[in-house]
């Protein structure tokens, strides 16, 4: 095995942010939507989106070198990855990419040294009031964020429903469940169950989500308001948004209302024990800088369960890049 050149390793990482930023820009400009099955020059694409021809060509050349679009004879054509940037792709990643380029996400890394020195988020510094207030006050950005959560959920829901038997529950609460895509899909799978979607007022008032007639919406703040009494509680990618103390507070809020027979199903992407690369390790740094949350190992989640009065039972790998942690 050839050892990587350490100089090349460092400079690729040090200057590599132009690659992710270029991807954000191309997604914002909807370049992929303007490219069909016929290869086109950067100049042709630039005219269709109002961009500078040479500048766009240089960005597309970089992205093509990394598998997003393909360059051939002075023209560009789709790759498998660039097709997923199309708005009409069934697994479109356009909004997902755009979300990472939103002002608070991007600006937080300019201040990341402060997070490393203090262990605290710089979200309030770059966005007064923090990320959730930003989304509440910026409908366009909130729409991109919500669409991103739908995209992620769509790729994971099938694995979640296949990995766990929900048929024994009568009333299922989805805490911080966004627009209810997971809960709606679950209720479709379990026709005898009903569901309660609990999230912030500006989230649950959005009627664009896929909902079931057996789904009830409850607006509230899980730090302040009483949660619904249910047989099972879904908490999907919520706890990773918060510090340990805040996470325990959320879990305690569930514990206060949960009947003794209820089950807590925490759904998160685990940090693996091995030393190799993993998206969860990268996502962990986004959580640190932007909102003060963190990705965790299973053992770290077990500590949170214990502190909140829950007993961890098992981890279920859904096969969709995310795990279900069951506790009672």
TORSE-817399 format. One record per residue (C-alpha): residue number from 0; residue in one letter; x, y, z negated. Coordinates in nm, 4 decimals. Each point is the difference from the previous one (the first is absolute). Example, Ala and Ser with C-alpha at 12.3 -4.5 7.8 and 13.67 -1.06 7.14 Angstrom:
! TORSE-817399
(pt 0,A,(1.2300,-0.4500,-0.7800))
(pt 1,S,(0.1370,0.3440,0.0660))
! end
This chain:
! TORSE-817399
(pt 0,X,(0.0000,0.0000,0.0000))
(pt 1,X,(0.1374,0.3396,0.1029))
(pt 2,X,(0.0115,0.2522,-0.2829))
(pt 3,X,(-0.1695,0.3321,0.0878))
(pt 4,X,(0.2260,0.2974,0.0582))
(pt 5,X,(-0.0282,0.2027,-0.3232))
(pt 6,X,(0.0466,0.3315,0.1819))
(pt 7,X,(-0.2801,-0.0847,0.2420))
(pt 8,X,(-0.2237,-0.1179,-0.2843))
(pt 9,X,(0.0386,0.3269,-0.1881))
(pt 10,X,(-0.0452,0.2354,0.2932))
(pt 11,X,(-0.3045,-0.1853,0.1309))
(pt 12,X,(-0.1664,0.0280,-0.3405))
(pt 13,X,(0.1205,0.3562,-0.0679))
(pt 14,X,(-0.1318,0.1455,0.3250))
(pt 15,X,(-0.2768,-0.2470,0.0681))
(pt 16,X,(-0.2841,0.2224,-0.1147))
(pt 17,X,(-0.0182,0.1440,0.3531))
(pt 18,X,(-0.1339,-0.3388,0.1116))
(pt 19,X,(-0.2951,0.0000,-0.2387))
(pt 20,X,(-0.0677,0.3695,0.0637))
(pt 21,X,(0.0042,-0.0579,0.3733))
(pt 22,X,(-0.2569,-0.2750,-0.0447))
(pt 23,X,(-0.2233,0.2354,-0.2029))
(pt 24,X,(0.0185,0.2632,0.2745))
(pt 25,X,(-0.0776,-0.2432,0.2817))
(pt 26,X,(-0.2985,-0.1326,-0.1961))
(pt 27,X,(-0.1252,0.3531,-0.0677))
(pt 28,X,(0.0273,0.0858,0.3706))
(pt 29,X,(-0.1875,-0.3206,0.0934))
(pt 30,X,(0.2648,-0.0876,0.2588))
(pt 31,X,(-0.1021,-0.3672,-0.0045))
(pt 32,X,(-0.3574,0.0941,0.0947))
(pt 33,X,(0.1293,0.1773,0.3117))
(pt 34,X,(0.1972,-0.3032,0.1177))
(pt 35,X,(-0.1919,-0.2793,0.1727))
(pt 36,X,(0.1391,-0.2977,0.1915))
(pt 37,X,(0.1896,0.2212,0.2449))
(pt 38,X,(0.3472,0.1146,-0.1139))
(pt 39,X,(0.0228,0.3775,-0.0169))
(pt 40,X,(0.2792,0.2534,-0.0304))
(pt 41,X,(0.0415,0.2089,-0.3120))
(pt 42,X,(-0.0805,0.3064,0.2126))
(pt 43,X,(-0.3370,-0.1482,0.0954))
(pt 44,X,(-0.0780,-0.0886,-0.3591))
(pt 45,X,(0.1158,0.3428,-0.1203))
(pt 46,X,(-0.2444,0.1785,0.2314))
(pt 47,X,(-0.2888,-0.2085,-0.1336))
(pt 48,X,(0.0720,0.0863,-0.3662))
(pt 49,X,(0.1577,0.3452,0.0230))
(pt 50,X,(0.3566,-0.0993,-0.0884))
(pt 51,X,(0.3447,0.0964,0.1300))
(pt 52,X,(0.0995,-0.2602,0.2643))
(pt 53,X,(0.3686,-0.0390,-0.0914))
(pt 54,X,(-0.0594,0.0050,-0.3744))
(pt 55,X,(-0.2709,-0.2638,0.0294))
(pt 56,X,(0.2256,-0.2128,0.2228))
(pt 57,X,(0.2714,0.0045,-0.2639))
(pt 58,X,(-0.2394,-0.1046,-0.2777))
(pt 59,X,(-0.1477,-0.2779,0.2145))
(pt 60,X,(0.3518,-0.1193,0.0870))
(pt 61,X,(0.0769,-0.0357,-0.3714))
(pt 62,X,(-0.3276,-0.1743,-0.0798))
(pt 63,X,(0.0411,-0.2331,0.2986))
(pt 64,X,(0.3405,-0.1043,-0.1319))
(pt 65,X,(-0.1807,-0.1185,-0.3112))
(pt 66,X,(-0.2842,-0.1849,0.1685))
(pt 67,X,(-0.2653,0.2730,0.0140))
(pt 68,X,(-0.0669,0.0420,0.3746))
(pt 69,X,(0.2342,-0.1373,0.2663))
(pt 70,X,(0.2225,0.2037,0.2294))
(pt 71,X,(0.0381,-0.1091,0.3628))
(pt 72,X,(0.1344,0.1901,0.3021))
(pt 73,X,(-0.0607,0.3414,-0.1514))
(pt 74,X,(-0.3542,-0.0842,-0.1026))
(pt 75,X,(-0.1639,-0.1286,-0.3166))
(pt 76,X,(-0.2420,-0.2860,-0.0462))
(pt 77,X,(-0.1679,-0.1631,-0.2962))
(pt 78,X,(0.1612,-0.2484,-0.2357))
(pt 79,X,(-0.2011,-0.2107,-0.2426))
(pt 80,X,(0.0714,0.2570,-0.2716))
(pt 81,X,(-0.0945,0.3071,0.2040))
(pt 82,X,(-0.3292,-0.1588,0.1030))
(pt 83,X,(-0.0937,-0.0007,-0.3681))
(pt 84,X,(0.0359,0.3799,0.0022))
(pt 85,X,(-0.2982,0.0229,0.2367))
(pt 86,X,(-0.3193,0.1193,-0.1661))
(pt 87,X,(-0.2028,-0.2674,0.1787))
(pt 88,X,(0.2229,-0.2931,-0.1025))
(pt 89,X,(-0.1962,-0.2472,-0.2187))
(pt 90,X,(0.2817,0.0122,-0.2562))
(pt 91,X,(0.0889,0.3647,0.0587))
(pt 92,X,(0.2816,0.1288,-0.2193))
(pt 93,X,(-0.0208,0.3603,0.1203))
(pt 94,X,(-0.1582,0.1429,-0.3145))
(pt 95,X,(0.2258,-0.2149,-0.2176))
(pt 96,X,(0.3067,0.1556,0.1668))
(pt 97,X,(-0.1480,0.3506,-0.0150))
(pt 98,X,(-0.0649,-0.0338,-0.3730))
(pt 99,X,(0.3702,-0.0461,-0.0775))
(pt 100,X,(0.0678,0.3253,0.1840))
(pt 101,X,(-0.2542,0.2113,-0.1894))
(pt 102,X,(0.1549,0.3046,-0.1756))
(pt 103,X,(-0.0020,-0.1344,-0.3577))
(pt 104,X,(0.1504,-0.3349,0.1031))
(pt 105,X,(0.2777,0.1575,0.2033))
(pt 106,X,(0.0730,0.2879,-0.2380))
(pt 107,X,(0.0343,-0.2285,-0.3014))
(pt 108,X,(0.3220,-0.1464,0.1390))
(pt 109,X,(0.1585,0.3427,0.0238))
(pt 110,X,(-0.0323,0.0117,-0.3797))
(pt 111,X,(0.0726,-0.3659,-0.0700))
(pt 112,X,(0.3197,0.0671,-0.1935))
(pt 113,X,(-0.2138,0.1519,-0.2739))
(pt 114,X,(-0.1996,-0.3244,-0.0215))
(pt 115,X,(0.3194,-0.2024,-0.0339))
(pt 116,X,(0.1305,0.2321,-0.2715))
(pt 117,X,(-0.3247,0.0122,-0.1982))
(pt 118,X,(-0.1915,-0.3140,0.0941))
(pt 119,X,(-0.2989,0.2220,0.0786))
(pt 120,X,(-0.1948,0.0770,0.3147))
(pt 121,X,(0.0666,0.3222,0.1889))
(pt 122,X,(-0.3536,-0.0072,0.1425))
(pt 123,X,(-0.1201,0.2901,-0.2138))
(pt 124,X,(0.3038,0.2035,0.1070))
(pt 125,X,(-0.0531,-0.0447,0.3737))
(pt 126,X,(-0.3812,-0.0016,-0.0168))
(pt 127,X,(-0.1595,0.2046,-0.2826))
(pt 128,X,(-0.2551,-0.2193,-0.1745))
(pt 129,X,(0.1476,-0.3216,0.1356))
(pt 130,X,(-0.0844,-0.2374,0.2825))
(pt 131,X,(-0.3617,-0.0808,-0.0916))
(pt 132,X,(-0.0879,0.3685,-0.0295))
(pt 133,X,(0.1671,0.0571,0.3381))
(pt 134,X,(-0.2226,-0.2613,0.1623))
(pt 135,X,(-0.3100,0.1399,-0.1697))
(pt 136,X,(0.0812,0.3456,0.1410))
(pt 137,X,(0.1157,-0.1080,0.3478))
(pt 138,X,(-0.2717,-0.2007,0.1787))
(pt 139,X,(0.2086,-0.0701,0.3117))
(pt 140,X,(0.2868,-0.1453,-0.2036))
(pt 141,X,(-0.2492,-0.1886,-0.2163))
(pt 142,X,(-0.1512,-0.1539,0.3148))
(pt 143,X,(0.3448,-0.1198,0.1103))
(pt 144,X,(0.0665,-0.1461,-0.3455))
(pt 145,X,(-0.3376,-0.1761,-0.0119))
(pt 146,X,(0.0508,-0.1402,0.3492))
(pt 147,X,(0.3409,-0.1273,-0.1092))
(pt 148,X,(-0.1496,-0.1808,-0.2961))
(pt 149,X,(-0.2568,-0.1578,0.2322))
(pt 150,X,(0.2769,-0.1130,0.2362))
(pt 151,X,(0.1941,-0.1584,-0.2844))
(pt 152,X,(-0.3079,-0.1617,-0.1459))
(pt 153,X,(-0.1058,-0.1384,0.3361))
(pt 154,X,(0.3271,-0.1893,0.0332))
(pt 155,X,(-0.0219,-0.1359,-0.3550))
(pt 156,X,(-0.3706,-0.0663,-0.0639))
(pt 157,X,(-0.0166,-0.3262,0.1937))
(pt 158,X,(0.2902,-0.1396,-0.2031))
(pt 159,X,(-0.1553,0.1120,-0.3285))
(pt 160,X,(-0.3393,-0.1555,0.0757))
(pt 161,X,(0.1592,-0.3251,0.1145))
(pt 162,X,(0.2251,-0.0255,-0.3062))
(pt 163,X,(-0.2567,0.0421,-0.2791))
(pt 164,X,(-0.3462,-0.1418,-0.0742))
(pt 165,X,(-0.2288,0.2934,-0.0845))
(pt 166,X,(-0.3225,-0.2035,0.0117))
(pt 167,X,(-0.0410,-0.0230,-0.3777))
(pt 168,X,(-0.0404,0.3755,-0.0558))
(pt 169,X,(-0.3355,0.1794,-0.0127))
(pt 170,X,(0.1225,0.3607,-0.0289))
(pt 171,X,(0.3412,0.1069,0.1257))
(pt 172,X,(0.1537,0.3394,-0.0711))
(pt 173,X,(0.2573,0.1479,0.2374))
(pt 174,X,(0.1897,0.2546,-0.2091))
(pt 175,X,(0.1666,0.2689,0.2106))
(pt 176,X,(-0.1277,-0.1863,0.3046))
(pt 177,X,(0.0003,0.2885,0.2474))
(pt 178,X,(-0.2714,-0.0342,0.2615))
(pt 179,X,(-0.0894,-0.3552,-0.0986))
(pt 180,X,(0.1382,-0.2074,0.2855))
(pt 181,X,(0.1279,-0.2794,-0.2236))
(pt 182,X,(-0.3168,-0.0102,-0.2090))
(pt 183,X,(-0.2263,0.0096,0.3068))
(pt 184,X,(0.1881,-0.2890,0.1593))
(pt 185,X,(-0.0168,-0.1940,-0.3247))
(pt 186,X,(-0.3759,0.0522,-0.0325))
(pt 187,X,(-0.0453,-0.1190,0.3556))
(pt 188,X,(0.1898,-0.3158,-0.0961))
(pt 189,X,(-0.1980,-0.0467,-0.3257))
(pt 190,X,(-0.3694,0.0769,0.0787))
(pt 191,X,(-0.1115,-0.0570,-0.3609))
(pt 192,X,(0.2271,0.2689,-0.1453))
(pt 193,X,(-0.0459,0.3737,-0.0488))
(pt 194,X,(0.2733,0.2609,-0.0226))
(pt 195,X,(0.0828,0.3353,-0.1571))
(pt 196,X,(0.2503,0.2276,0.1734))
(pt 197,X,(0.1638,0.2351,-0.2510))
(pt 198,X,(0.2184,0.2870,0.1204))
(pt 199,X,(0.0393,0.3775,-0.0123))
(pt 200,X,(-0.2980,0.2100,0.1151))
(pt 201,X,(0.1598,0.1234,0.3244))
(pt 202,X,(0.0842,-0.3613,0.0904))
(pt 203,X,(-0.3320,-0.1723,-0.0652))
(pt 204,X,(-0.2026,0.2763,0.1666))
(pt 205,X,(0.1682,-0.0877,0.3313))
(pt 206,X,(-0.2596,-0.1974,0.1950))
(pt 207,X,(0.2457,-0.1170,0.2658))
(pt 208,X,(0.0884,-0.3171,-0.1888))
(pt 209,X,(-0.1425,-0.3402,0.0779))
(pt 210,X,(-0.2557,-0.0672,-0.2717))
(pt 211,X,(-0.2452,-0.2731,-0.0941))
(pt 212,X,(-0.3621,0.0545,-0.1130))
(pt 213,X,(0.1027,-0.1865,-0.3152))
(pt 214,X,(0.2734,0.2540,-0.0742))
(pt 215,X,(-0.0543,0.2889,-0.2425))
(pt 216,X,(0.2311,0.3010,-0.0168))
(pt 217,X,(0.1015,0.1532,-0.3309))
(pt 218,X,(0.2006,0.3221,-0.0022))
(pt 219,X,(0.2403,0.0557,-0.2843))
(pt 220,X,(0.3512,0.0268,-0.1368))
(pt 221,X,(0.1308,-0.3185,-0.1599))
(pt 222,X,(0.1998,0.2065,-0.2502))
(pt 223,X,(-0.3120,0.1796,-0.1260))
(pt 224,X,(-0.3208,-0.1778,0.0991))
(pt 225,X,(-0.1510,-0.3298,-0.1049))
(pt 226,X,(0.0468,-0.2801,0.2495))
(pt 227,X,(-0.2770,-0.2397,0.1075))
(pt 228,X,(-0.0620,-0.3261,-0.1865))
(pt 229,X,(0.0773,-0.2821,0.2459))
(pt 230,X,(0.0889,-0.3681,0.0232))
(pt 231,X,(0.3162,0.0722,0.1962))
(pt 232,X,(0.2145,0.3068,0.0592))
(pt 233,X,(0.1972,0.0540,0.3198))
(pt 234,X,(0.2883,0.2454,-0.0344))
(pt 235,X,(0.1784,0.0081,0.3357))
(pt 236,X,(0.3158,0.2084,0.0344))
(pt 237,X,(-0.1069,0.2428,-0.2691))
(pt 238,X,(0.2335,-0.0829,-0.2871))
(pt 239,X,(0.3101,0.0573,0.2142))
(pt 240,X,(-0.1029,0.3678,0.0193))
(pt 241,X,(0.0571,0.0502,-0.3716))
(pt 242,X,(0.2644,-0.0115,-0.2731))
(pt 243,X,(-0.0005,-0.2820,-0.2544))
(pt 244,X,(-0.1845,0.2091,-0.2597))
(pt 245,X,(-0.2655,0.1133,0.2485))
(pt 246,X,(-0.0355,-0.3517,0.1371))
(pt 247,X,(-0.0641,-0.1384,-0.3475))
(pt 248,X,(-0.2585,0.2735,-0.0512))
(pt 249,X,(-0.1851,-0.1070,0.3177))
(pt 250,X,(0.0101,-0.3664,-0.0988))
(pt 251,X,(-0.1222,0.0851,-0.3511))
(pt 252,X,(-0.2940,0.1893,0.1509))
(pt 253,X,(-0.0958,-0.3203,0.1795))
(pt 254,X,(0.0571,-0.2068,-0.3134))
(pt 255,X,(-0.2351,0.2205,-0.2038))
(pt 256,X,(-0.2987,-0.0790,0.2222))
(pt 257,X,(0.0887,-0.3475,0.1267))
(pt 258,X,(-0.2090,-0.2889,-0.1380))
(pt 259,X,(0.1999,-0.2870,-0.1511))
(pt 260,X,(-0.0664,-0.2192,0.3044))
(pt 261,X,(0.1160,0.2653,0.2486))
(pt 262,X,(0.3097,-0.0362,0.2138))
(pt 263,X,(0.2426,0.2699,0.1050))
(pt 264,X,(0.1423,-0.0446,0.3502))
(pt 265,X,(0.2914,0.2332,0.0522))
(pt 266,X,(0.1082,0.0065,0.3656))
(pt 267,X,(0.3466,0.1389,0.0663))
(pt 268,X,(0.3141,-0.0525,0.2040))
(pt 269,X,(0.2606,-0.1568,-0.2262))
(pt 270,X,(0.3690,0.0885,-0.0106))
(pt 271,X,(0.1761,-0.3311,0.0661))
(pt 272,X,(0.2686,-0.1308,-0.2335))
(pt 273,X,(0.2602,-0.0337,0.2776))
(pt 274,X,(0.2538,0.2739,0.0850))
(pt 275,X,(-0.0816,0.0280,0.3721))
(pt 276,X,(-0.1954,0.2709,0.1833))
(pt 277,X,(-0.3755,0.0175,-0.0598))
(pt 278,X,(-0.2574,0.2654,0.0892))
(pt 279,X,(-0.1195,0.0001,-0.3618))
(pt 280,X,(0.3429,0.1270,-0.1105))
(pt 281,X,(-0.0268,0.2889,0.2464))
(pt 282,X,(-0.3603,0.0719,-0.0959))
(pt 283,X,(0.1136,0.0130,-0.3634))
(pt 284,X,(0.2137,0.3071,0.0742))
(pt 285,X,(-0.2919,0.1733,0.1733))
(pt 286,X,(-0.2038,-0.0631,-0.3144))
(pt 287,X,(0.2779,0.1405,-0.2197))
(pt 288,X,(0.0486,0.3240,0.1897))
(pt 289,X,(-0.3536,0.0804,0.1074))
(pt 290,X,(-0.2327,-0.0970,-0.2834))
(pt 291,X,(0.2043,-0.1552,-0.2791))
(pt 292,X,(-0.1311,-0.3516,0.0611))
(pt 293,X,(0.1992,-0.3166,0.0593))
(pt 294,X,(-0.0035,-0.3388,0.1648))
(pt 295,X,(0.0492,-0.2793,-0.2513))
(pt 296,X,(0.1058,-0.3586,-0.0384))
(pt 297,X,(-0.2537,-0.2521,-0.1233))
(pt 298,X,(0.1724,-0.0007,-0.3386))
(pt 299,X,(-0.0451,0.3768,-0.0287))
(pt 300,X,(-0.3715,-0.0362,0.0733))
(pt 301,X,(-0.0252,-0.2655,-0.2706))
(pt 302,X,(0.1352,0.2552,-0.2488))
(pt 303,X,(-0.2704,0.2489,0.1042))
(pt 304,X,(-0.2727,-0.2645,-0.0367))
(pt 305,X,(0.1170,-0.0871,-0.3487))
(pt 306,X,(0.0118,0.3660,-0.1076))
(pt 307,X,(-0.3580,0.0514,0.1223))
(pt 308,X,(-0.1443,-0.3086,-0.1683))
(pt 309,X,(-0.0141,-0.2312,0.3004))
(pt 310,X,(0.1484,-0.3457,0.0352))
(pt 311,X,(0.1761,-0.0751,0.3276))
(pt 312,X,(-0.1074,-0.3286,0.1585))
(pt 313,X,(0.1566,-0.0393,0.3441))
(pt 314,X,(0.1397,0.1650,0.3122))
(pt 315,X,(-0.1548,-0.0906,0.3349))
(pt 316,X,(0.1978,0.0782,0.3153))
(pt 317,X,(-0.2553,0.0970,0.2655))
(pt 318,X,(0.2422,-0.0503,0.2870))
(pt 319,X,(-0.0768,0.3585,0.1085))
(pt 320,X,(0.2915,0.1725,-0.1716))
(pt 321,X,(-0.1951,0.0550,-0.3208))
(pt 322,X,(-0.0778,-0.2016,-0.3141))
(pt 323,X,(-0.3003,-0.0442,-0.2273))
(pt 324,X,(0.0851,0.0047,-0.3695))
(pt 325,X,(-0.2820,-0.1559,-0.2023))
(pt 326,X,(-0.0457,0.0934,-0.3651))
(pt 327,X,(-0.2730,-0.0431,-0.2611))
! end
